[in-house]
Amino acid sequence: MNMKIYILAIAAFVVGTVELIIGGILDIVAEDLHVSISTAGWLITLFSVVFALSAPVLQAMTANVERKELLLWTLAVFFVGNAISSLSPSYWILMLGRMLSASSGSLIIVLSITIASSIAQEEFRARAIGTIFMGVSGSLVLGVPIGLVIGNAFGWRAPFIFISVLTLASMVAIYAFLPKIPPRPTIPLRQQLATLKKPKIISAQFTSVFMLTGHLTLYAYFTPFLKTALNVSSVWVSFIYFVFGLSAVCGGGIGGWVADKWGSTRSILSIIAAFAAVMFLIPAVTSSLYLFLIVMVLWSMLSWAITPAQQNYLIESAPESYEIQQGLNTSALHLGIALGSAVGGMVITHASVLSTPWVGGIFVLISFMCAVFSISRPSAVQPQPTITV
């Protein structure tokens, strides 16, 4: 596979780390800036909202810009956002830095995906997309631990300085090794968004929304679930998160390989069905820590394995607007994260944290139905192979 794709994956890793890194140091930030933990939590919430809304808009606004130049300028804005965060004298300045990082970061992820899919050979396209998301999922392994270690040792501003340095390194690598990539013919934003009127496309996007909703219903509250269901110590919680992150990285790569071998539609249906089964299985294995770890590894791998197949499916289903579809899919993923967190909170409030896996599993089943509906719709561009479900 083209080695330049790994450079793009590093940029994606940096963005993913920024999104996650503040979670481990939220209490330090709140204390230093004299705000409550819940107020500081908006630094995470607003990041996801801005990230979700920015991708399609910025992608349309920059459609005529050469891709390498655009990526470098966007990384420069991302650097400024993190520099502002590291120097913030107040909560609101930090919020401004986070919003700048979120908006530029959303475009970096979309550009990394679209550039990777354009420079990869067709038979390795899904694997290339999977590699980009391995960069994002890799931040699951290192993002929060890096924030905790550096933040506790040198203060909460230090992680943002660290990210700024990584951003500069990514810019140098992209400038040196990535070729110039011309933009594709421009499609007006209204016309691009009109593609969502097609049942095949909108149901595909909802597949991602509900898949992530189901996942985050449990994952957003994974720590209290572990402590309640398994009665594990904080040391074990950290270890479990580390294993989860490693499994997620592997899942992204395996998902790309499976999509290349099986095709997008077969992979999507198989992965979502297996993911739902695993989520319903989780409550049944909490009596044994080791059995739970096995099931959790499968859950983590499947949660990221779907993305390469889903992105490739959107390229196949809407080749005339695949860049905007990939951008909208990034937004769909973040909307699913927000919705899943909200649903999980409601479940905990009105029932128990122990109910989050099976409630999440219900949303995954809804995702499966959306996928079946989308795959069974005829393509307006070219006929799709018939899939028996």
N, C-alpha and C positions, 0 to 999 in steps of 0.2 A: 504494500500500500504506500502511496505517496507520503514521504517523510514530512512534507510541509503541513500535512494534516495534524501532526503531533504538535507543531508550533501553535496552531489554532486551538488545539485542546488545552494547551498551557494557558492561553488567554481566557478560555472558558473556565478553567480552574480558578484563576484569579478572581473572576466575577463571582463565581459560586462561593468562594471563600468570604468575600465582602458581605454577601447576603446572609451568611450563617455566623460570621465571626462574632457579631455583637451579642448573640444569644448567651454566650458563656461569660460575658463581662457586664451584663445588664445592671447588676446590682452595684458594681463599681461606678459605672456611668451615672446612675441615679444618685448615688451618694455625693459624687464630685460636683454634679450640676444642680444639686438641691431640688430634685424632683422625685416623685414617688415611682415605685417599680412599675405600676400600671401606666403612668405617663411615659416613662422610658420605653415601655413596650410598644408605643406608637412608632418608635424608630424602626421597628421590625414590620409592623402592620402597614405603615405608609410606604415603606420600601417595596413591599409586594404589590400594593395597589398601583404605584407609579410605574413599576416594572411592567405590570400587565397592560396598562393603558398606553405606554410609550412606544412599544415595539412596532405596532402597525402604522402609527402616525409618523414616527421618525423614519421608518422604512420607506413610506410613500414620499416624504419630503426630500429624501436623499437618493431617490431612484436613479437620477442621472449622473451621480458621482461615481468615478472609477472606484472599484471595490477596495483595492489596497489602500489608496489615499484616504477613503472614508474610514476604514478600520483604524488607520493611524491617528486621524483626527479625533475619532470617537474615544480611542484609548487615552489621548491627551486630555479630553474632557473628563474622562473617568479618573485620571491622575489628579486633576484639579479638585474633583469632588472629594477624593480621599485626603488630599492635602488640607482642604477646608475642614474636614472632619477631625483631622489630627490636631488642628490649631484652634478648634472651636472654643470661644470663651463662654458660650452659653448654649442652652438646650436648643434654642431656635436656630442658631448658626449650624449646630450639628445636624439638625433636621434638614437644613438647606443642603449641606454636604451630602447627606444620605439620599436626598431626592435627586441630586445631580448624578450621584453614583448609580442610582437605580435606573434612571432614564438612559444614560449612556451605556450602562451594563446590559440593558435589554437589547440594544442595537448591536453590541459586541457579540452577544450570544447568537442572534439571528444571522449576522454577517458570518460568523464562524461556521454555522451550519450550512448556509447557502454556498459559501466559498468552498467548503469541504466537499459538498455534493457536486459542485461544478468542476473541480479539478480531479476528482477521483474517477477511475474507470467505472463504467456502468455496473459491472458485476461486483464492484466493491463499494458502491455508493452507500448502501445501508450500513456497511461496516464502518465507513468513514464517518457517517452521522453518529454511529454508536461510539466512536472514538471521542468525538466532541463531548458527548454526554458522559463519557468516562471521566473527562476533565471536570465536569460539573459535579459528578458523583464523588470524584476524588476529594473534593472539598468537604464531603461528609466525614471522611476519615480524618482530615487535618484541620478543617476550618475551626470548629469549636475548641479542640485541644490547643491549637496555636493561639487562639484568642485568650484562653485561660492561662496558658504558660507565660506568654509575653505580657499580657495585661496585668497579671498578678505580680510579675517581676518588675515591670517598668512603668506601670500605669496604663489606663485604658486607651491613651492616645497612641501608644507604641504599636499596636497591631495595625493601625491605619497607616503609620509610617512604613511598616513592613510591606503592606499591600502596595503602597506607592512605589517602593523600590522594585517589587515584582512587576508592576505595570510598566515601568521604564525598561526593564529587561525584556519584556514581551514586545515592546515597541521596537527595540533594537533588532530582535530576532526577525520580526515581521518585515521590517525595512530591508534587512540584509538578504533574506531568503525567499520571501513571497513574491511571485511575479505580479505584474500589473494585470488586473482582471477587469475587462470592460463591463459596464452595466448592461443589463438586459433592456429590451425596449420598454419604455415607460407605459404603465397602465394607470389612469386616473384613480385616486383613492376611492371615489364613489363607485367606480366600475369594479374595483377590486373587492370592496366590501359587498357588492351585489352578488359575488359568487356564493356568499353565505345563504342566499335565497335558494340555492340548489340543495334539495334534500340530502343528496349524497355527501355534500361537503359539510353542511351544518351538523348533520348527525355524526360525522367523523370528528368534528371539533368537540361535540358534546361527549363523545367517547373519552376523550382526554380529560375533560372537566370532571366527569363522574368517576373516572378511574382514580384521579388524584384526590377527589373528595373522599372516596372510600379509604384510600391509603392514609390521608392526614387525619381522618376521624380517630384513628388509633395512634398514628405516629406523633401527632402534635402533643399527645398526652402519654407518650411512651414511658417516661420516667415514673409518674405516679402509677401507671399500670404495672410496671415491673415491681415496684415496691409493694403494691397491694396484692397482686396475684402470685408473685414468687417470693416475696419477703426477702429480697436481696439487699445487700449493703451498697453504699455509694461506690465502693471499689468495683463491685460486680456490675453496677450500672454503667460505669465508664468502660469496662471491658466489653460489655454487650454492645454499646454504641460503636466501639471500635470494630468489632466483628461485623456489625450491621453495615458500617461504611465500606469495609473491604468487600463484602458481598455485593454491595450496590455497584462498586467499580467493576467487579467481574460481570455482574448482570448486564451492564451497558454494553460491554464487549461481546458477551455471548448473544445478547439480543440482536446485535448487528450481524453476527455470523449466522444465526438462525434465519433472519429475514432474507439474507442472501441465498441461503440454501433452500428454504421452504417457500419463499415468496411472502409478500407483505400480508395478504389477506389471511392465509392459513396461520401465519405467525401471530397475528393480532388476536384471532379467535382462540387459539390454543393458550396463549399467554394470559389473556384476561380470564378465561375459564379456570386455569390453574391458580391464578391469583385469588379469585373468589373462593375456591376450595380451601386454599391455605388460610385465608382470613377466618373462615368459619371453623377451621381446625385449631386455631391458636388457643381458644379458651379450653379446649379439651386436653391440651398437653402441658398446662401450667403446673401439674402435679410433679413433673420431673423437669429440673433445670436443663439437663442435657438433651432431653427430647425436645424441649422448647427451643433450645439453641439451633437444633437441626431444622425445625420448622421455620424459625425466624430467618435463618440464612436463605431458605427458599423464598420467603416473603420479601426479603430485601432484594434478592436478585431479580425476581419477577417485577418488582416495582419500577425498576429501571430498564428491564429488558424490552418493555413494550415500546419505548420511545423511538428507537431506530426504525422499527417496522411501521409505526404510525407516521413518522415523517416521510418515509419512502412511499407509503400509501397515498399521502397527500400529493406528492410529486406525480405519481401515476394517475391520480384522479383529476388533478387540475394542473397539467403541465404549463398552461398558458398563464397561470398566476401562482406558481408554486412558491415563489419567494414570499408573497403576502400570506399564503396559507401557512408557511412555516412560522412566520412572525405571529400570525393569529393563534397558532398552536402553542407558541410560547406563552402568549397571554392566557390561553385556555388553561394551561398547566398552573399558572399562578392564581387564576380564579378558582381552580379546584383546590389549591392549597388554602386559600382564604375561606372557602366554603367548608372544607373539611375541618378546619380549626374551629369554625363556628358551630358546626354540627356536633363535634366532639365535646365542646364546652356545654352544649345543651344536654347531651347525653349524661355527662357527669353531674350536671345540676339536677336533672329530673330522674335519673336512675343511678348508675354507678359507672366508674371507670372500667369495670370489668365487662360492661356491655358494649364498649366501643368497637371491639373486633367484629362482632356479628352485625352491628349497625353499619359499620364500614363495608362489610361484605355485601349488604343489600345494595349499597350504591355501586359497588363493582358489578353486581348483576345487572343494574340499570345500564352501566357502561357497556356490558356485553350485548344487551339488546340494541343499544345505539349502533354498535359495531355491525351487528347482523343486518340491521336496517340499512346502514350505509353501503355495505358490501353488496347487498342484494339490489341496490338501485343501479340502473344502467348509467354508464359514463357518457357524458355529452361529447367527449372528445374522441374516444376510441372504445371499442367493446372490451369489456373486462371478462376474464375467465369466470365461468360459473363455479361458485363455491357451495358445496353441500354442507349445511349446518344442521 
